[in-house]
Amino acid sequence: MRQLLGVPAFARLWVAAFFGETAEWMLQVALPVYVFQRTGSAATTALSIVLGLLPAVLLSPVAGVVADRWDRRAVLFGVCCGLAVVALPLLGEPAVAVVYAVMAAQAALASVFEPARNALVPELVGVAEVTGANGLMSVNGSVARLAGGWAGGALLGFGGLADVVTGYLAVLVVAAALLAKPFHRVGTPAPAAVREPVARAWVDGLRELTHNRRLWRTGLALVCTSLAQGMFLVLFVVYVLDVLGGSEADAGLLRGVQAIGGLAAGFALATVARRAAPAALLGWGALALGLLSAVIWNLAAVTTALGVYAGLFVLAGAPGVVVGAGTLSQIQGAVVPERAGRVLSTTFAAVATFTTLGALLAGTLVAVTGPALLLNVQAGVYVLAGVLMLSPAREKWRFAEARWPWWLRWRGAASVRDQRPPRDPRGQRPHPRLRRAGDTR
């Protein structure tokens, strides 16, 4: 961890990310509460949450290309400035329609911020250090969740929405100031992108994600974890209020204490586990989260003591962070730098899509099957993701890079290097002009 924070450029990005995420959590907590206070309707509050997911799906083509086509540090700086500008209408007593518009605009800008920031990390620390760097970034997320969520709720309760927005703008200014100066890059910077049409550029990034064999199982595991997370968002509330007989405050407490486990996991990833294989992190993290979830969902028959569940949710926060860090590190290490932004934006779009799908499925089926069955299905989906990542892969053959035909070179090395080449007509051995990966003979 000390070694990573000793890299001035990464340390500055790390601090800027903390202030940016703190500001984001301030509004994420305050605005849905403000909408509910103004309307008294849970449906309108749910709509505000959906507005935070849709831009990631709809703007994925543009967001990824922007992150690859322009300097990523400048993109982050511009997004911070844009977030501050679009939040200004909230300084008065805005109508609910204005709040919706601001939330949609904020989510649209955030859909550019995430892929640009995560694609920049390998350039600042090198690909070999991305797991530790992602661990430190997850520490930021956990602390920002605690600090920003508490600040947003407290300022809304004591002073109103205008005070929340004032604090939000002050924190965001700090983040923008830290991003104003160019970074010194340790890794190889992404080359200047060719000015190809946005649609074609996005399709190239999507091909990178679907043709790269290293990412096939990662993509399937990501679908499973996103579906499980979407189911959790709905079933968690039902479980706490109906099964445990708790209150809304109890639900908030159990969600909040997950950040404590996330902090511990983030520090571990940045220190003792920073050299761990990303696929193993994703696999073991998903497996642990699924098994721990199964214990939690079936424990109500033994006890409903809130303290027991608080401790278990602290533990559950750790594998959740491990899964996120493993996923990012796997993608960052497998994708060519000039397409990292669009691949990451496509990944975030897929996460948002399947999270929404999981939430809709759980919300539709819970009235039919009851929460018990769906809760165990949710835990099983996490276990499935872990098994997918930990199952042994078959040995792969690779093309000798110097002998690739032009049409394979156009597709990019990471898109094809893991494909199995055809065997010779006799079917006895690989063609003599083809070789195994790592074979230097």
C-alpha positions as CSV (number, residue, x, y, z in Angstrom):
1,M,0.0,0.0,0.0
2,R,2.8,2.4,0.9
3,Q,4.5,1.7,-2.4
4,L,1.4,2.5,-4.4
5,L,0.7,5.7,-2.5
6,G,4.3,6.6,-3.1
7,V,3.4,7.0,-6.8
8,P,2.5,10.8,-6.8
9,A,0.1,10.5,-9.8
10,F,-1.8,7.6,-8.3
11,A,-1.9,9.1,-4.9
12,R,-3.5,12.3,-6.3
13,L,-6.0,10.3,-8.3
14,W,-6.8,8.2,-5.2
15,V,-7.5,11.3,-3.1
16,A,-9.5,12.9,-5.9
17,A,-11.6,9.7,-6.2
18,F,-12.3,9.8,-2.5
19,F,-13.7,13.3,-2.6
20,G,-15.6,12.6,-5.8
21,E,-17.3,9.5,-4.4
22,T,-18.0,11.2,-1.1
23,A,-19.9,13.9,-3.1
24,E,-21.7,11.3,-5.1
25,W,-22.9,9.5,-1.9
26,M,-24.2,12.8,-0.4
27,L,-26.7,13.2,-3.3
28,Q,-27.4,9.5,-3.6
29,V,-28.7,9.4,0.0
30,A,-30.3,12.9,0.1
31,L,-32.2,13.1,-3.2
32,P,-34.3,9.9,-2.9
33,V,-35.3,11.0,0.7
34,Y,-36.1,14.5,-0.6
35,V,-38.3,13.0,-3.3
36,F,-40.1,10.8,-0.8
37,Q,-40.6,13.7,1.6
38,R,-42.1,15.8,-1.3
39,T,-44.4,13.1,-2.7
40,G,-44.9,10.4,0.0
41,S,-44.8,7.8,-2.8
42,A,-42.5,4.8,-2.9
43,A,-43.1,4.5,-6.7
44,T,-41.6,8.0,-7.4
45,T,-38.7,7.2,-5.1
46,A,-38.1,3.9,-7.0
47,L,-38.2,5.9,-10.3
48,S,-35.3,8.1,-9.0
49,I,-33.3,5.0,-8.4
50,V,-34.0,3.7,-11.9
51,L,-32.7,7.0,-13.3
52,G,-29.4,6.2,-11.7
53,L,-29.1,3.0,-13.7
54,L,-30.5,3.8,-17.1
55,P,-27.8,6.2,-18.3
56,A,-25.1,3.6,-17.8
57,V,-26.9,1.4,-20.2
58,L,-28.1,4.0,-22.8
59,L,-24.8,6.0,-22.9
60,S,-22.4,3.0,-22.9
61,P,-21.3,3.5,-26.5
62,V,-20.6,7.2,-26.1
63,A,-19.1,6.9,-22.6
64,G,-16.5,4.3,-23.5
65,V,-15.4,6.1,-26.7
66,V,-15.0,9.4,-24.8
67,A,-12.8,7.6,-22.2
68,D,-10.6,6.2,-25.0
69,R,-10.6,9.1,-27.4
70,W,-9.5,12.0,-25.1
71,D,-7.0,12.3,-22.3
72,R,-8.6,10.5,-19.3
73,R,-7.4,12.9,-16.7
74,A,-9.0,15.8,-18.7
75,V,-12.2,13.8,-19.0
76,L,-12.3,13.3,-15.2
77,F,-11.7,17.0,-14.6
78,G,-14.4,17.9,-17.1
79,V,-16.9,15.5,-15.5
80,C,-16.3,17.0,-12.1
81,C,-17.0,20.5,-13.5
82,G,-20.1,19.2,-15.3
83,L,-21.4,17.6,-12.1
84,A,-21.1,20.8,-10.2
85,V,-22.9,22.8,-13.0
86,V,-25.9,20.4,-13.3
87,A,-26.4,20.4,-9.5
88,L,-26.9,24.2,-9.3
89,P,-30.7,24.0,-9.8
90,L,-31.0,22.1,-6.6
91,L,-29.9,25.1,-4.5
92,G,-33.5,26.4,-4.4
93,E,-36.6,24.4,-3.5
94,P,-36.7,22.3,-6.7
95,A,-39.8,20.5,-8.0
96,V,-39.6,16.8,-8.2
97,A,-39.3,17.0,-12.0
98,V,-36.2,19.2,-11.6
99,V,-34.7,16.6,-9.2
100,Y,-35.4,13.9,-11.8
101,A,-33.7,15.9,-14.5
102,V,-30.6,16.6,-12.3
103,M,-30.4,12.9,-11.3
104,A,-30.5,11.8,-14.9
105,A,-27.8,14.3,-15.9
106,Q,-25.6,13.3,-12.9
107,A,-25.9,9.6,-13.8
108,A,-25.1,10.4,-17.4
109,L,-21.9,12.2,-16.4
110,A,-21.0,9.4,-13.9
111,S,-21.3,6.9,-16.7
112,V,-18.2,8.6,-18.3
113,F,-16.3,9.0,-15.0
114,E,-16.1,5.4,-14.0
115,P,-14.6,3.9,-17.2
116,A,-12.2,6.8,-17.6
117,R,-11.0,6.5,-14.0
118,N,-10.6,2.7,-14.1
119,A,-8.9,2.8,-17.5
120,L,-6.4,5.4,-16.2
121,V,-5.3,3.3,-13.2
122,P,-3.0,0.9,-15.1
123,E,-1.3,3.8,-16.8
124,L,-0.4,5.3,-13.4
125,V,0.8,2.2,-11.6
126,G,1.4,-0.4,-14.3
127,V,-0.6,-3.5,-15.0
128,A,1.2,-5.6,-12.4
129,E,-0.1,-3.4,-9.6
130,V,-3.7,-3.0,-10.6
131,T,-5.1,-5.4,-8.0
132,G,-3.5,-3.5,-5.1
133,A,-4.6,-0.2,-6.7
134,N,-8.2,-1.4,-7.1
135,G,-8.0,-2.5,-3.4
136,L,-7.1,1.0,-2.4
137,M,-9.9,2.4,-4.6
138,S,-12.3,0.1,-2.9
139,V,-11.2,1.5,0.5
140,N,-12.1,5.0,-0.9
141,G,-15.6,3.6,-1.8
142,S,-16.2,2.2,1.6
143,V,-15.1,5.3,3.5
144,A,-16.9,7.6,1.1
145,R,-20.0,5.6,1.5
146,L,-19.9,6.1,5.3
147,A,-18.8,9.7,5.2
148,G,-20.9,10.9,2.2
149,G,-24.0,9.0,3.2
150,W,-23.9,10.3,6.8
151,A,-23.2,13.9,5.6
152,G,-26.0,13.8,3.0
153,G,-28.5,12.6,5.5
154,A,-27.4,14.9,8.3
155,L,-27.3,18.0,6.2
156,L,-30.7,17.2,4.7
157,G,-32.2,16.7,8.2
158,F,-30.7,19.8,9.8
159,G,-30.6,22.3,7.0
160,G,-32.5,21.1,3.9
161,L,-31.5,20.2,0.4
162,A,-29.7,23.6,-0.2
163,D,-27.2,22.7,2.5
164,V,-26.6,19.3,1.0
165,V,-25.9,20.8,-2.4
166,T,-23.6,23.4,-0.9
167,G,-21.5,20.7,0.8
168,Y,-21.6,18.6,-2.3
169,L,-20.2,21.5,-4.4
170,A,-17.4,22.2,-1.9
171,V,-16.3,18.5,-1.9
172,L,-16.5,18.3,-5.6
173,V,-14.3,21.4,-6.0
174,V,-11.5,19.7,-4.1
175,A,-11.8,16.6,-6.4
176,A,-11.6,18.9,-9.5
177,A,-8.6,20.8,-8.2
178,L,-6.7,17.5,-7.7
179,L,-7.4,16.5,-11.3
180,A,-6.5,19.9,-12.9
181,K,-2.8,19.1,-13.2
182,P,-1.6,16.4,-15.7
183,F,-0.4,13.0,-14.4
184,H,3.0,11.4,-14.8
185,R,2.3,8.0,-16.3
186,V,4.2,4.9,-15.3
187,G,2.5,2.4,-17.6
188,T,2.3,2.7,-21.4
189,P,-0.4,5.4,-22.1
190,A,-3.1,4.5,-24.5
191,P,-2.3,5.7,-28.0
192,A,-4.3,8.4,-29.6
193,A,-7.6,6.9,-30.8
194,V,-8.4,6.9,-34.5
195,R,-11.3,9.2,-35.2
196,E,-13.6,6.4,-36.3
197,P,-17.4,6.7,-36.0
198,V,-18.7,6.3,-32.4
199,A,-20.9,3.3,-33.3
200,R,-18.0,1.4,-34.9
201,A,-15.6,2.3,-32.1
202,W,-18.1,0.9,-29.6
203,V,-18.6,-2.3,-31.6
204,D,-14.8,-2.8,-31.7
205,G,-14.8,-2.5,-27.9
206,L,-17.7,-4.9,-27.6
207,R,-15.8,-7.3,-29.9
208,E,-12.8,-7.0,-27.5
209,L,-15.0,-8.1,-24.6
210,T,-16.7,-11.0,-26.4
211,H,-13.7,-12.3,-28.4
212,N,-11.2,-12.3,-25.6
213,R,-11.3,-15.8,-24.1
214,R,-9.8,-14.6,-20.8
215,L,-13.0,-12.6,-20.3
216,W,-15.6,-15.1,-21.3
217,R,-15.9,-16.7,-17.9
218,T,-15.5,-13.3,-16.3
219,G,-18.5,-12.0,-18.3
220,L,-20.6,-15.0,-17.3
221,A,-19.6,-14.6,-13.7
222,L,-20.4,-10.8,-13.9
223,V,-23.9,-11.6,-15.2
224,C,-24.5,-13.9,-12.2
225,T,-23.2,-11.5,-9.6
226,S,-25.2,-8.6,-11.1
227,L,-28.4,-10.7,-11.1
228,A,-27.8,-11.7,-7.5
229,Q,-27.1,-8.0,-6.5
230,G,-30.3,-6.9,-8.2
231,M,-32.3,-9.6,-6.3
232,F,-30.6,-8.5,-3.1
233,L,-31.7,-4.9,-3.5
234,V,-35.4,-6.0,-3.3
235,L,-35.2,-9.1,-1.1
236,F,-33.0,-7.5,1.6
237,V,-35.8,-5.0,2.5
238,V,-38.4,-7.8,2.6
239,Y,-36.1,-10.0,4.7
240,V,-35.4,-7.3,7.3
241,L,-38.9,-5.9,7.6
242,D,-41.0,-9.1,7.3
243,V,-38.7,-12.0,8.2
244,L,-36.7,-10.4,11.0
245,G,-39.4,-8.0,12.0
246,G,-37.0,-5.1,11.9
247,S,-37.5,-1.4,11.1
248,E,-36.3,0.9,8.3
249,A,-33.5,2.1,10.6
250,D,-32.4,-1.6,11.1
251,A,-32.3,-2.0,7.3
252,G,-30.1,1.1,7.0
253,L,-27.8,-0.1,9.8
254,L,-27.3,-3.5,8.2
255,R,-26.5,-1.9,4.8
256,G,-24.2,0.6,6.3
257,V,-22.0,-1.8,8.3
258,Q,-21.1,-3.6,5.1
259,A,-18.6,-0.8,4.5
260,I,-16.6,-1.9,7.6
261,G,-15.9,-5.3,6.0
262,G,-15.2,-3.5,2.7
263,L,-12.6,-1.4,4.4
264,A,-10.8,-4.4,5.8
265,A,-10.9,-6.2,2.4
266,G,-9.6,-3.1,0.6
267,F,-6.6,-2.8,2.9
268,A,-5.9,-6.5,2.5
269,L,-6.0,-6.2,-1.3
270,A,-3.7,-3.2,-1.2
271,T,-1.1,-5.0,0.9
272,V,-0.9,-8.8,1.5
273,A,-3.1,-9.8,-1.5
274,R,-2.1,-7.3,-4.1
275,R,-0.3,-10.0,-6.1
276,A,-3.3,-12.4,-6.1
277,A,-4.7,-13.5,-9.4
278,P,-7.8,-11.4,-10.3
279,A,-9.7,-14.5,-11.5
280,A,-9.1,-16.2,-8.1
281,L,-10.2,-13.1,-6.3
282,L,-13.4,-13.0,-8.3
283,G,-14.1,-16.7,-7.9
284,W,-13.3,-17.1,-4.2
285,G,-15.0,-13.8,-3.4
286,A,-18.3,-14.8,-5.1
287,L,-18.2,-18.2,-3.6
288,A,-17.6,-16.8,0.0
289,L,-20.4,-14.2,-0.6
290,G,-22.8,-16.9,-1.7
291,L,-22.1,-19.2,1.2
292,L,-22.3,-16.4,3.7
293,S,-25.6,-15.2,2.2
294,A,-27.0,-18.7,2.5
295,V,-26.1,-18.7,6.2
296,I,-27.7,-15.3,6.7
297,W,-31.0,-16.0,4.9
298,N,-31.5,-19.3,6.8
299,L,-30.5,-18.1,10.2
300,A,-33.9,-16.6,11.1
301,A,-35.1,-19.9,12.3
302,V,-32.4,-19.8,15.0
303,T,-32.3,-16.2,16.0
304,T,-33.5,-12.7,14.9
305,A,-31.1,-10.8,17.1
306,L,-30.0,-7.6,15.3
307,G,-26.4,-7.8,16.7
308,V,-25.8,-11.2,15.1
309,Y,-26.9,-10.0,11.7
310,A,-24.9,-6.8,12.0
311,G,-21.8,-8.9,12.5
312,L,-22.6,-11.2,9.6
313,F,-23.2,-8.2,7.3
314,V,-19.8,-6.7,8.3
315,L,-18.3,-10.0,7.1
316,A,-20.4,-9.9,3.9
317,G,-18.9,-6.5,3.0
318,A,-15.4,-8.1,2.6
319,P,-16.1,-10.6,-0.2
320,G,-18.3,-8.0,-2.0
321,V,-15.2,-5.7,-2.3
322,V,-13.0,-8.6,-3.4
323,V,-15.5,-9.5,-6.2
324,G,-15.4,-5.9,-7.5
325,A,-11.7,-5.6,-7.3
326,G,-11.1,-9.0,-9.0
327,T,-13.5,-8.1,-11.8
328,L,-11.8,-4.7,-12.5
329,S,-8.3,-6.2,-12.3
330,Q,-9.2,-9.0,-14.7
331,I,-10.6,-6.7,-17.3
332,Q,-7.8,-4.1,-16.9
333,G,-5.1,-6.8,-17.4
334,A,-6.8,-8.5,-20.4
335,V,-7.8,-5.5,-22.5
336,V,-5.5,-3.5,-24.8
337,P,-5.1,0.1,-23.4
338,E,-6.6,2.0,-26.4
339,R,-9.9,0.1,-25.9
340,A,-10.0,-0.1,-22.1
341,G,-12.5,2.8,-21.7
342,R,-15.2,1.4,-24.0
343,V,-14.8,-2.2,-22.7
344,L,-15.2,-0.9,-19.1
345,S,-18.2,1.2,-20.0
346,T,-19.8,-1.8,-21.7
347,T,-19.1,-3.8,-18.5
348,F,-20.7,-1.2,-16.3
349,A,-23.7,-1.1,-18.7
350,A,-24.0,-4.9,-18.4
351,V,-23.9,-4.7,-14.6
352,A,-26.6,-2.1,-14.6
353,T,-28.8,-4.1,-17.0
354,F,-28.6,-7.3,-15.2
355,T,-28.9,-5.6,-11.8
356,T,-32.1,-4.1,-13.0
357,L,-33.3,-7.4,-14.4
358,G,-32.5,-9.1,-11.1
359,A,-34.5,-6.5,-9.1
360,L,-37.5,-6.8,-11.5
361,L,-37.5,-10.6,-11.3
362,A,-37.3,-10.6,-7.5
363,G,-40.0,-7.9,-7.2
364,T,-42.3,-9.9,-9.5
365,L,-41.8,-13.4,-8.0
366,V,-41.6,-12.6,-4.3
367,A,-45.3,-12.3,-4.0
368,V,-45.8,-15.7,-5.7
369,T,-43.0,-17.8,-4.1
370,G,-42.3,-15.9,-0.9
371,P,-38.9,-14.6,0.1
372,A,-37.4,-17.8,1.4
373,L,-37.0,-19.6,-1.9
374,L,-35.7,-16.5,-3.8
375,L,-33.2,-15.6,-1.0
376,N,-31.6,-19.1,-1.4
377,V,-31.7,-18.7,-5.2
378,Q,-29.9,-15.4,-4.8
379,A,-27.2,-17.1,-2.7
380,G,-26.9,-19.9,-5.2
381,V,-26.3,-17.5,-8.1
382,Y,-23.3,-16.1,-6.3
383,V,-22.0,-19.6,-5.7
384,L,-22.5,-20.4,-9.4
385,A,-20.4,-17.3,-10.3
386,G,-17.6,-18.5,-8.0
387,V,-17.6,-22.0,-9.4
388,L,-17.5,-20.6,-13.0
389,M,-14.3,-18.7,-12.2
390,L,-12.6,-21.4,-10.1
391,S,-13.2,-24.4,-12.4
392,P,-10.0,-25.4,-14.3
393,A,-9.7,-24.0,-17.8
394,R,-8.7,-26.2,-20.7
395,E,-5.2,-25.8,-22.1
396,K,-5.2,-23.1,-24.7
397,W,-3.3,-22.8,-28.0
398,R,-2.2,-19.5,-29.4
399,F,-1.1,-18.2,-32.8
400,A,2.5,-17.2,-33.1
401,E,2.1,-13.4,-33.1
402,A,4.7,-12.8,-35.8
403,R,2.7,-15.0,-38.2
404,W,-0.8,-13.5,-37.8
405,P,-2.5,-12.7,-41.0
406,W,-3.6,-9.1,-41.5
407,W,-7.2,-9.6,-40.7
408,L,-6.3,-11.1,-37.3
409,R,-4.0,-8.2,-36.6
410,W,-6.8,-5.8,-37.3
411,R,-9.0,-7.4,-34.7
412,G,-6.3,-6.9,-32.0
413,A,-4.1,-9.3,-30.1
414,A,-6.2,-9.6,-27.0
415,S,-9.2,-10.5,-29.1
416,V,-7.7,-13.6,-30.7
417,R,-4.6,-14.7,-28.8
418,D,-6.4,-17.2,-26.7
419,Q,-8.4,-18.9,-29.5
420,R,-7.5,-22.5,-30.3
421,P,-5.9,-22.7,-33.8
422,P,-7.1,-25.4,-36.2
423,R,-5.2,-28.6,-36.4
424,D,-3.5,-29.9,-39.5
425,P,-5.5,-32.2,-41.9
426,R,-4.0,-35.3,-40.3
427,G,-5.5,-34.3,-37.0
428,Q,-2.4,-35.5,-35.1
429,R,-0.7,-32.3,-33.9
430,P,-0.9,-28.6,-34.4
431,H,0.3,-27.2,-37.6
432,P,4.1,-26.7,-37.6
433,R,3.7,-23.0,-38.0
434,L,1.6,-22.8,-34.9
435,R,2.9,-23.3,-31.4
436,R,1.8,-23.5,-27.8
437,A,1.7,-20.4,-25.6
438,G,5.1,-20.0,-24.0
439,D,6.8,-22.6,-26.2
440,T,10.1,-21.0,-27.3
441,R,11.5,-24.0,-29.3
